[in-house]
């Protein structure tokens, strides 16, 4: 009979640990959207949105999606 109680206690502990793990996974998954949180900027020529790391920024501060659009807007 005592063995059954211990089995229940162990099961309860395992269940609680699982609950904590599942509660922690959203925090781990929360780091994934951070990658998508990269600043999105708009091309001054065509208006398309693109990550800041892929953009072309001129010395005057204008932002373009491609070298082609930078040249097109400059002329
Ligand atoms: Zn563009």
PDB file of the backbone (N, CA, C, O) and the ligand in Angstrom, with CONECT records:
HET     ZN  A 101       1
ATOM      1  N   UNK A   1       0.838  -1.214   0.000  1.00  0.00           N
ATOM      2  CA  UNK A   1       0.000   0.000   0.000  1.00  0.00           C
ATOM      3  C   UNK A   1       0.871   1.263   0.000  1.00  0.00           C
ATOM      4  O   UNK A   1       0.599   2.227  -0.715  1.00  0.00           O
ATOM      5  N   UNK A   2       1.934   1.227   0.830  1.00  0.00           N
ATOM      6  CA  UNK A   2       2.837   2.393   0.852  1.00  0.00           C
ATOM      7  C   UNK A   2       3.509   2.592  -0.511  1.00  0.00           C
ATOM      8  O   UNK A   2       3.749   3.712  -0.963  1.00  0.00           O
ATOM      9  N   UNK A   3       3.797   1.453  -1.135  1.00  0.00           N
ATOM     10  CA  UNK A   3       4.455   1.510  -2.449  1.00  0.00           C
ATOM     11  C   UNK A   3       3.575   2.258  -3.453  1.00  0.00           C
ATOM     12  O   UNK A   3       4.065   3.017  -4.289  1.00  0.00           O
ATOM     13  N   UNK A   4       2.270   2.024  -3.349  1.00  0.00           N
ATOM     14  CA  UNK A   4       1.335   2.692  -4.254  1.00  0.00           C
ATOM     15  C   UNK A   4       1.370   4.206  -4.034  1.00  0.00           C
ATOM     16  O   UNK A   4       1.347   4.994  -4.980  1.00  0.00           O
ATOM     17  N   UNK A   5       1.426   4.585  -2.745  1.00  0.00           N
ATOM     18  CA  UNK A   5       1.464   6.016  -2.435  1.00  0.00           C
ATOM     19  C   UNK A   5       2.722   6.663  -3.009  1.00  0.00           C
ATOM     20  O   UNK A   5       2.671   7.749  -3.586  1.00  0.00           O
ATOM     21  N   UNK A   6       3.857   5.971  -2.838  1.00  0.00           N
ATOM     22  CA  UNK A   6       5.108   6.494  -3.369  1.00  0.00           C
ATOM     23  C   UNK A   6       5.058   6.609  -4.887  1.00  0.00           C
ATOM     24  O   UNK A   6       5.561   7.563  -5.480  1.00  0.00           O
ATOM     25  N   UNK A   7       4.436   5.605  -5.492  1.00  0.00           N
ATOM     26  CA  UNK A   7       4.301   5.629  -6.947  1.00  0.00           C
ATOM     27  C   UNK A   7       3.495   6.851  -7.377  1.00  0.00           C
ATOM     28  O   UNK A   7       3.804   7.506  -8.373  1.00  0.00           O
ATOM     29  N   UNK A   8       2.452   7.139  -6.597  1.00  0.00           N
ATOM     30  CA  UNK A   8       1.633   8.308  -6.918  1.00  0.00           C
ATOM     31  C   UNK A   8       2.434   9.602  -6.737  1.00  0.00           C
ATOM     32  O   UNK A   8       2.322  10.535  -7.533  1.00  0.00           O
ATOM     33  N   UNK A   9       3.252   9.636  -5.660  1.00  0.00           N
ATOM     34  CA  UNK A   9       4.071  10.834  -5.396  1.00  0.00           C
ATOM     35  C   UNK A   9       5.065  11.048  -6.531  1.00  0.00           C
ATOM     36  O   UNK A   9       5.247  12.164  -7.019  1.00  0.00           O
ATOM     37  N   UNK A  10       5.705   9.951  -6.941  1.00  0.00           N
ATOM     38  CA  UNK A  10       6.689  10.049  -8.033  1.00  0.00           C
ATOM     39  C   UNK A  10       6.003  10.516  -9.312  1.00  0.00           C
ATOM     40  O   UNK A  10       6.524  11.359 -10.042  1.00  0.00           O
ATOM     41  N   UNK A  11       4.825   9.951  -9.568  1.00  0.00           N
ATOM     42  CA  UNK A  11       4.078  10.352 -10.765  1.00  0.00           C
ATOM     43  C   UNK A  11       3.703  11.836 -10.704  1.00  0.00           C
ATOM     44  O   UNK A  11       3.765  12.549 -11.706  1.00  0.00           O
ATOM     45  N   UNK A  12       3.312  12.285  -9.501  1.00  0.00           N
ATOM     46  CA  UNK A  12       2.940  13.690  -9.328  1.00  0.00           C
ATOM     47  C   UNK A  12       4.136  14.602  -9.581  1.00  0.00           C
ATOM     48  O   UNK A  12       4.010  15.658 -10.201  1.00  0.00           O
ATOM     49  N   UNK A  13       5.304  14.172  -9.086  1.00  0.00           N
ATOM     50  CA  UNK A  13       6.519  14.980  -9.285  1.00  0.00           C
ATOM     51  C   UNK A  13       6.875  15.045 -10.771  1.00  0.00           C
ATOM     52  O   UNK A  13       7.208  16.102 -11.306  1.00  0.00           O
ATOM     53  N   UNK A  14       6.792  13.873 -11.421  1.00  0.00           N
ATOM     54  CA  UNK A  14       7.091  13.834 -12.856  1.00  0.00           C
ATOM     55  C   UNK A  14       6.124  14.727 -13.631  1.00  0.00           C
ATOM     56  O   UNK A  14       6.504  15.411 -14.581  1.00  0.00           O
ATOM     57  N   UNK A  15       4.861  14.699 -13.198  1.00  0.00           N
ATOM     58  CA  UNK A  15       3.841  15.496 -13.880  1.00  0.00           C
ATOM     59  C   UNK A  15       4.128  16.982 -13.716  1.00  0.00           C
ATOM     60  O   UNK A  15       3.974  17.778 -14.642  1.00  0.00           O
ATOM     61  N   UNK A  16       4.562  17.333 -12.470  1.00  0.00           N
ATOM     62  CA  UNK A  16       4.878  18.745 -12.209  1.00  0.00           C
ATOM     63  C   UNK A  16       6.088  19.183 -13.024  1.00  0.00           C
ATOM     64  O   UNK A  16       6.120  20.287 -13.568  1.00  0.00           O
ATOM     65  N   UNK A  17       7.096  18.290 -13.100  1.00  0.00           N
ATOM     66  CA  UNK A  17       8.297  18.625 -13.872  1.00  0.00           C
ATOM     67  C   UNK A  17       7.953  18.818 -15.346  1.00  0.00           C
ATOM     68  O   UNK A  17       8.482  19.706 -16.015  1.00  0.00           O
ATOM     69  N   UNK A  18       7.056  17.965 -15.832  1.00  0.00           N
ATOM     70  CA  UNK A  18       6.638  18.104 -17.237  1.00  0.00           C
ATOM     71  C   UNK A  18       5.920  19.426 -17.449  1.00  0.00           C
ATOM     72  O   UNK A  18       6.095  20.098 -18.466  1.00  0.00           O
ATOM     73  N   UNK A  19       5.106  19.782 -16.458  1.00  0.00           N
ATOM     74  CA  UNK A  19       4.365  21.043 -16.544  1.00  0.00           C
ATOM     75  C   UNK A  19       5.308  22.228 -16.599  1.00  0.00           C
ATOM     76  O   UNK A  19       5.085  23.196 -17.326  1.00  0.00           O
ATOM     77  N   UNK A  20       6.396  22.125 -15.789  1.00  0.00           N
ATOM     78  CA  UNK A  20       7.378  23.217 -15.797  1.00  0.00           C
ATOM     79  C   UNK A  20       8.094  23.289 -17.128  1.00  0.00           C
ATOM     80  O   UNK A  20       8.370  24.370 -17.649  1.00  0.00           O
ATOM     81  N   UNK A  21       8.395  22.092 -17.680  1.00  0.00           N
ATOM     82  CA  UNK A  21       9.099  22.068 -18.965  1.00  0.00           C
ATOM     83  C   UNK A  21       8.258  22.705 -20.065  1.00  0.00           C
ATOM     84  O   UNK A  21       8.746  23.503 -20.866  1.00  0.00           O
ATOM     85  N   UNK A  22       6.960  22.324 -20.083  1.00  0.00           N
ATOM     86  CA  UNK A  22       6.092  22.851 -21.125  1.00  0.00           C
ATOM     87  C   UNK A  22       5.864  24.344 -20.925  1.00  0.00           C
ATOM     88  O   UNK A  22       5.615  25.082 -21.878  1.00  0.00           O
ATOM     89  N   UNK A  23       5.953  24.779 -19.659  1.00  0.00           N
ATOM     90  CA  UNK A  23       5.783  26.202 -19.385  1.00  0.00           C
ATOM     91  C   UNK A  23       7.033  26.968 -19.802  1.00  0.00           C
ATOM     92  O   UNK A  23       6.986  28.164 -20.089  1.00  0.00           O
ATOM     93  N   UNK A  24       8.160  26.241 -19.827  1.00  0.00           N
ATOM     94  CA  UNK A  24       9.402  26.913 -20.179  1.00  0.00           C
ATOM     95  C   UNK A  24       9.617  26.961 -21.676  1.00  0.00           C
ATOM     96  O   UNK A  24      10.358  27.812 -22.169  1.00  0.00           O
ATOM     97  N   UNK A  25       8.975  26.055 -22.411  1.00  0.00           N
ATOM     98  CA  UNK A  25       9.209  26.008 -23.847  1.00  0.00           C
ATOM     99  C   UNK A  25       8.744  27.271 -24.584  1.00  0.00           C
ATOM    100  O   UNK A  25       9.402  27.677 -25.541  1.00  0.00           O
ATOM    101  N   UNK A  26       7.636  27.906 -24.176  1.00  0.00           N
ATOM    102  CA  UNK A  26       7.259  29.148 -24.852  1.00  0.00           C
ATOM    103  C   UNK A  26       8.335  30.224 -24.726  1.00  0.00           C
ATOM    104  O   UNK A  26       8.504  31.056 -25.618  1.00  0.00           O
ATOM    105  N   UNK A  27       9.062  30.196 -23.601  1.00  0.00           N
ATOM    106  CA  UNK A  27      10.145  31.172 -23.424  1.00  0.00           C
ATOM    107  C   UNK A  27      11.283  30.854 -24.378  1.00  0.00           C
ATOM    108  O   UNK A  27      11.926  31.750 -24.925  1.00  0.00           O
ATOM    109  N   UNK A  28      11.522  29.554 -24.569  1.00  0.00           N
ATOM    110  CA  UNK A  28      12.572  29.154 -25.497  1.00  0.00           C
ATOM    111  C   UNK A  28      12.147  29.482 -26.920  1.00  0.00           C
ATOM    112  O   UNK A  28      12.957  29.915 -27.740  1.00  0.00           O
ATOM    113  N   UNK A  29      10.863  29.271 -27.204  1.00  0.00           N
ATOM    114  CA  UNK A  29      10.347  29.593 -28.520  1.00  0.00           C
ATOM    115  C   UNK A  29      10.296  31.106 -28.716  1.00  0.00           C
ATOM    116  O   UNK A  29      10.286  31.604 -29.842  1.00  0.00           O
ATOM    117  N   UNK A  30      10.265  31.823 -27.595  1.00  0.00           N
ATOM    118  CA  UNK A  30      10.223  33.285 -27.673  1.00  0.00           C
ATOM    119  C   UNK A  30      11.482  33.861 -28.281  1.00  0.00           C
ATOM    120  O   UNK A  30      11.493  34.990 -28.772  1.00  0.00           O
ATOM    121  N   UNK A  31      12.572  33.053 -28.242  1.00  0.00           N
ATOM    122  CA  UNK A  31      13.807  33.564 -28.817  1.00  0.00           C
ATOM    123  C   UNK A  31      13.749  33.494 -30.341  1.00  0.00           C
ATOM    124  O   UNK A  31      14.467  34.219 -31.030  1.00  0.00           O
ATOM    125  N   UNK A  32      12.895  32.624 -30.858  1.00  0.00           N
ATOM    126  CA  UNK A  32      12.780  32.494 -32.308  1.00  0.00           C
ATOM    127  C   UNK A  32      12.213  33.756 -32.963  1.00  0.00           C
ATOM    128  O   UNK A  32      12.767  34.228 -33.955  1.00  0.00           O
ATOM    129  N   UNK A  33      11.107  34.317 -32.424  1.00  0.00           N
ATOM    130  CA  UNK A  33      10.592  35.545 -33.023  1.00  0.00           C
ATOM    131  C   UNK A  33      11.588  36.692 -32.979  1.00  0.00           C
ATOM    132  O   UNK A  33      11.472  37.639 -33.757  1.00  0.00           O
ATOM    133  N   UNK A  34      12.577  36.622 -32.070  1.00  0.00           N
ATOM    134  CA  UNK A  34      13.574  37.688 -32.016  1.00  0.00           C
ATOM    135  C   UNK A  34      14.312  37.816 -33.345  1.00  0.00           C
ATOM    136  O   UNK A  34      14.672  38.913 -33.774  1.00  0.00           O
ATOM    137  N   UNK A  35      14.529  36.666 -33.985  1.00  0.00           N
ATOM    138  CA  UNK A  35      15.207  36.703 -35.285  1.00  0.00           C
ATOM    139  C   UNK A  35      14.335  37.440 -36.297  1.00  0.00           C
ATOM    140  O   UNK A  35      14.841  38.164 -37.154  1.00  0.00           O
ATOM    141  N   UNK A  36      13.011  37.248 -36.191  1.00  0.00           N
ATOM    142  CA  UNK A  36      12.089  37.907 -37.092  1.00  0.00           C
ATOM    143  C   UNK A  36      11.851  39.358 -36.712  1.00  0.00           C
ATOM    144  O   UNK A  36      11.202  40.108 -37.441  1.00  0.00           O
ATOM    145  N   UNK A  37      12.392  39.744 -35.547  1.00  0.00           N
ATOM    146  CA  UNK A  37      12.166  41.106 -35.085  1.00  0.00           C
ATOM    147  C   UNK A  37      13.161  42.085 -35.684  1.00  0.00           C
ATOM    148  O   UNK A  37      13.236  43.241 -35.268  1.00  0.00           O
ATOM    149  N   UNK A  38      13.922  41.619 -36.659  1.00  0.00           N
ATOM    150  CA  UNK A  38      14.878  42.511 -37.316  1.00  0.00           C
ATOM    151  C   UNK A  38      14.123  43.702 -37.908  1.00  0.00           C
ATOM    152  O   UNK A  38      13.022  43.553 -38.438  1.00  0.00           O
ATOM    153  N   UNK A  39      14.714  44.847 -37.810  1.00  0.00           N
ATOM    154  CA  UNK A  39      14.064  46.057 -38.275  1.00  0.00           C
ATOM    155  C   UNK A  39      13.742  45.972 -39.758  1.00  0.00           C
ATOM    156  O   UNK A  39      14.612  45.700 -40.584  1.00  0.00           O
ATOM    157  N   UNK A  40      12.478  46.207 -40.079  1.00  0.00           N
ATOM    158  CA  UNK A  40      12.057  46.197 -41.473  1.00  0.00           C
ATOM    159  C   UNK A  40      11.986  47.649 -41.951  1.00  0.00           C
ATOM    160  O   UNK A  40      11.394  48.505 -41.294  1.00  0.00           O
ATOM    161  N   UNK A  41      12.588  47.904 -43.083  1.00  0.00           N
ATOM    162  CA  UNK A  41      12.571  49.256 -43.622  1.00  0.00           C
ATOM    163  C   UNK A  41      12.002  49.239 -45.030  1.00  0.00           C
ATOM    164  O   UNK A  41      11.936  48.198 -45.684  1.00  0.00           O
ATOM    165  N   UNK A  42      11.595  50.411 -45.477  1.00  0.00           N
ATOM    166  CA  UNK A  42      10.884  50.504 -46.745  1.00  0.00           C
ATOM    167  C   UNK A  42      11.773  51.118 -47.820  1.00  0.00           C
ATOM    168  O   UNK A  42      12.453  52.119 -47.589  1.00  0.00           O
ATOM    169  N   UNK A  43      11.756  50.511 -48.976  1.00  0.00           N
ATOM    170  CA  UNK A  43      12.510  51.038 -50.110  1.00  0.00           C
ATOM    171  C   UNK A  43      11.891  52.361 -50.547  1.00  0.00           C
ATOM    172  O   UNK A  43      10.676  52.464 -50.714  1.00  0.00           O
ATOM    173  N   UNK A  44      12.740  53.371 -50.731  1.00  0.00           N
ATOM    174  CA  UNK A  44      12.254  54.696 -51.100  1.00  0.00           C
ATOM    175  C   UNK A  44      11.773  54.725 -52.557  1.00  0.00           C
ATOM    176  O   UNK A  44      11.048  55.633 -52.964  1.00  0.00           O
ATOM    177  N   UNK A  45      12.188  53.719 -53.330  1.00  0.00           N
ATOM    178  CA  UNK A  45      11.817  53.696 -54.745  1.00  0.00           C
ATOM    179  C   UNK A  45      10.528  52.921 -55.004  1.00  0.00           C
ATOM    180  O   UNK A  45       9.604  53.443 -55.628  1.00  0.00           O
ATOM    181  N   UNK A  46      10.463  51.677 -54.527  1.00  0.00           N
ATOM    182  CA  UNK A  46       9.310  50.830 -54.845  1.00  0.00           C
ATOM    183  C   UNK A  46       8.412  50.594 -53.635  1.00  0.00           C
ATOM    184  O   UNK A  46       7.307  50.072 -53.783  1.00  0.00           O
ATOM    185  N   UNK A  47       8.865  50.969 -52.442  1.00  0.00           N
ATOM    186  CA  UNK A  47       8.026  50.862 -51.261  1.00  0.00           C
ATOM    187  C   UNK A  47       7.988  49.485 -50.635  1.00  0.00           C
ATOM    188  O   UNK A  47       7.212  49.258 -49.708  1.00  0.00           O
ATOM    189  N   UNK A  48       8.806  48.556 -51.116  1.00  0.00           N
ATOM    190  CA  UNK A  48       8.817  47.207 -50.567  1.00  0.00           C
ATOM    191  C   UNK A  48       9.542  47.227 -49.215  1.00  0.00           C
ATOM    192  O   UNK A  48      10.481  47.994 -49.003  1.00  0.00           O
ATOM    193  N   UNK A  49       9.076  46.358 -48.310  1.00  0.00           N
ATOM    194  CA  UNK A  49       9.720  46.254 -47.003  1.00  0.00           C
ATOM    195  C   UNK A  49      10.775  45.163 -47.034  1.00  0.00           C
ATOM    196  O   UNK A  49      10.548  44.091 -47.595  1.00  0.00           O
ATOM    197  N   UNK A  50      11.910  45.427 -46.444  1.00  0.00           N
ATOM    198  CA  UNK A  50      12.986  44.453 -46.407  1.00  0.00           C
ATOM    199  C   UNK A  50      13.783  44.609 -45.114  1.00  0.00           C
ATOM    200  O   UNK A  50      13.769  45.673 -44.494  1.00  0.00           O
ATOM    201  N   UNK A  51      14.484  43.538 -44.707  1.00  0.00           N
ATOM    202  CA  UNK A  51      15.287  43.628 -43.484  1.00  0.00           C
ATOM    203  C   UNK A  51      16.370  44.684 -43.633  1.00  0.00           C
ATOM    204  O   UNK A  51      16.927  44.868 -44.715  1.00  0.00           O
ATOM    205  N   UNK A  52      16.661  45.367 -42.554  1.00  0.00           N
ATOM    206  CA  UNK A  52      17.649  46.445 -42.589  1.00  0.00           C
ATOM    207  C   UNK A  52      19.007  45.937 -43.053  1.00  0.00           C
ATOM    208  O   UNK A  52      19.765  46.667 -43.692  1.00  0.00           O
ATOM    209  N   UNK A  53      19.315  44.668 -42.726  1.00  0.00           N
ATOM    210  CA  UNK A  53      20.621  44.119 -43.088  1.00  0.00           C
ATOM    211  C   UNK A  53      20.751  43.909 -44.587  1.00  0.00           C
ATOM    212  O   UNK A  53      21.865  43.804 -45.099  1.00  0.00           O
ATOM    213  N   UNK A  54      19.619  43.846 -45.306  1.00  0.00           N
ATOM    214  CA  UNK A  54      19.659  43.609 -46.754  1.00  0.00           C
ATOM    215  C   UNK A  54      19.438  44.896 -47.546  1.00  0.00           C
ATOM    216  O   UNK A  54      19.364  44.880 -48.775  1.00  0.00           O
ATOM    217  N   UNK A  55      19.335  45.987 -46.835  1.00  0.00           N
ATOM    218  CA  UNK A  55      19.010  47.235 -47.508  1.00  0.00           C
ATOM    219  C   UNK A  55      20.266  47.980 -47.942  1.00  0.00           C
ATOM    220  O   UNK A  55      21.375  47.702 -47.485  1.00  0.00           O
ATOM    221  N   UNK A  56      20.054  48.926 -48.833  1.00  0.00           N
ATOM    222  CA  UNK A  56      21.138  49.797 -49.277  1.00  0.00           C
ATOM    223  C   UNK A  56      20.805  51.194 -48.787  1.00  0.00           C
ATOM    224  O   UNK A  56      19.781  51.765 -49.162  1.00  0.00           O
ATOM    225  N   UNK A  57      21.664  51.737 -47.956  1.00  0.00           N
ATOM    226  CA  UNK A  57      21.425  53.052 -47.382  1.00  0.00           C
ATOM    227  C   UNK A  57      22.414  54.030 -47.989  1.00  0.00           C
ATOM    228  O   UNK A  57      23.623  53.795 -47.987  1.00  0.00           O
ATOM    229  N   UNK A  58      21.889  55.122 -48.504  1.00  0.00           N
ATOM    230  CA  UNK A  58      22.760  56.117 -49.112  1.00  0.00           C
ATOM    231  C   UNK A  58      23.298  57.057 -48.048  1.00  0.00           C
ATOM    232  O   UNK A  58      22.844  57.056 -46.903  1.00  0.00           O
ATOM    233  N   UNK A  59      24.279  57.863 -48.452  1.00  0.00           N
ATOM    234  CA  UNK A  59      24.877  58.808 -47.507  1.00  0.00           C
ATOM    235  C   UNK A  59      23.862  59.854 -47.065  1.00  0.00           C
ATOM    236  O   UNK A  59      24.014  60.469 -46.010  1.00  0.00           O
ATOM    237  N   UNK A  60      22.819  60.055 -47.882  1.00  0.00           N
ATOM    238  CA  UNK A  60      21.801  61.042 -47.517  1.00  0.00           C
ATOM    239  C   UNK A  60      20.744  60.439 -46.601  1.00  0.00           C
ATOM    240  O   UNK A  60      19.861  61.148 -46.117  1.00  0.00           O
ATOM    241  N   UNK A  61      20.833  59.122 -46.358  1.00  0.00           N
ATOM    242  CA  UNK A  61      19.900  58.480 -45.442  1.00  0.00           C
ATOM    243  C   UNK A  61      18.742  57.782 -46.109  1.00  0.00           C
ATOM    244  O   UNK A  61      17.916  57.174 -45.429  1.00  0.00           O
ATOM    245  N   UNK A  62      18.658  57.854 -47.444  1.00  0.00           N
ATOM    246  CA  UNK A  62      17.600  57.145 -48.159  1.00  0.00           C
ATOM    247  C   UNK A  62      17.893  55.648 -48.163  1.00  0.00           C
ATOM    248  O   UNK A  62      19.048  55.226 -48.211  1.00  0.00           O
ATOM    249  N   UNK A  63      16.821  54.852 -48.111  1.00  0.00           N
ATOM    250  CA  UNK A  63      16.979  53.401 -48.046  1.00  0.00           C
ATOM    251  C   UNK A  63      16.353  52.762 -49.278  1.00  0.00           C
ATOM    252  O   UNK A  63      15.241  53.113 -49.672  1.00  0.00           O
ATOM    253  N   UNK A  64      17.076  51.819 -49.883  1.00  0.00           N
ATOM    254  CA  UNK A  64      16.590  51.142 -51.081  1.00  0.00           C
ATOM    255  C   UNK A  64      16.743  49.633 -50.937  1.00  0.00           C
ATOM    256  O   UNK A  64      17.582  49.148 -50.178  1.00  0.00           O
ATOM    257  N   UNK A  65      15.907  48.891 -51.688  1.00  0.00           N
ATOM    258  CA  UNK A  65      15.939  47.438 -51.620  1.00  0.00           C
ATOM    259  C   UNK A  65      17.062  46.887 -52.477  1.00  0.00           C
ATOM    260  O   UNK A  65      17.535  45.777 -52.235  1.00  0.00           O
ATOM    261  N   UNK A  66      17.492  47.637 -53.466  1.00  0.00           N
ATOM    262  CA  UNK A  66      18.526  47.127 -54.365  1.00  0.00           C
ATOM    263  C   UNK A  66      19.340  48.290 -54.927  1.00  0.00           C
ATOM    264  O   UNK A  66      18.936  49.452 -54.880  1.00  0.00           O
ATOM    265  N   UNK A  67      20.485  47.929 -55.451  1.00  0.00           N
ATOM    266  CA  UNK A  67      21.354  48.939 -56.073  1.00  0.00           C
ATOM    267  C   UNK A  67      20.645  49.589 -57.257  1.00  0.00           C
ATOM    268  O   UNK A  67      20.808  50.781 -57.520  1.00  0.00           O
ATOM    269  N   UNK A  68      19.854  48.783 -57.965  1.00  0.00           N
ATOM    270  CA  UNK A  68      19.124  49.284 -59.129  1.00  0.00           C
ATOM    271  C   UNK A  68      18.181  50.422 -58.723  1.00  0.00           C
ATOM    272  O   UNK A  68      18.120  51.457 -59.386  1.00  0.00           O
ATOM    273  N   UNK A  69      17.452  50.214 -57.630  1.00  0.00           N
ATOM    274  CA  UNK A  69      16.495  51.236 -57.203  1.00  0.00           C
ATOM    275  C   UNK A  69      17.201  52.463 -56.653  1.00  0.00           C
ATOM    276  O   UNK A  69      16.697  53.580 -56.760  1.00  0.00           O
ATOM    277  N   UNK A  70      18.371  52.248 -56.062  1.00  0.00           N
ATOM    278  CA  UNK A  70      19.141  53.385 -55.566  1.00  0.00           C
ATOM    279  C   UNK A  70      19.563  54.274 -56.745  1.00  0.00           C
ATOM    280  O   UNK A  70      19.464  55.499 -56.691  1.00  0.00           O
ATOM    281  N   UNK A  71      20.039  53.611 -57.815  1.00  0.00           N
ATOM    282  CA  UNK A  71      20.476  54.369 -58.996  1.00  0.00           C
ATOM    283  C   UNK A  71      19.287  55.024 -59.681  1.00  0.00           C
ATOM    284  O   UNK A  71      19.388  56.151 -60.165  1.00  0.00           O
ATOM    285  N   UNK A  72      18.151  54.313 -59.721  1.00  0.00           N
ATOM    286  CA  UNK A  72      16.966  54.827 -60.401  1.00  0.00           C
ATOM    287  C   UNK A  72      16.461  56.094 -59.706  1.00  0.00           C
ATOM    288  O   UNK A  72      16.028  57.044 -60.359  1.00  0.00           O
ATOM    289  N   UNK A  73      16.523  56.093 -58.382  1.00  0.00           N
ATOM    290  CA  UNK A  73      16.024  57.239 -57.637  1.00  0.00           C
ATOM    291  C   UNK A  73      17.021  58.386 -57.638  1.00  0.00           C
ATOM    292  O   UNK A  73      16.647  59.544 -57.451  1.00  0.00           O
ATOM    293  N   UNK A  74      18.289  58.063 -57.850  1.00  0.00           N
ATOM    294  CA  UNK A  74      19.319  59.091 -57.848  1.00  0.00           C
ATOM    295  C   UNK A  74      19.272  59.895 -59.140  1.00  0.00           C
ATOM    296  O   UNK A  74      19.560  61.091 -59.145  1.00  0.00           O
ATOM    297  N   UNK A  75      18.904  59.229 -60.243  1.00  0.00           N
ATOM    298  CA  UNK A  75      18.906  59.899 -61.530  1.00  0.00           C
ATOM    299  C   UNK A  75      17.645  60.730 -61.714  1.00  0.00           C
ATOM    300  O   UNK A  75      17.474  61.370 -62.751  1.00  0.00           O
TER     301      UNK A  75
HETATM  302 ZN    ZN A 101      12.948  49.002 -54.297  1.00  0.00          ZN
END
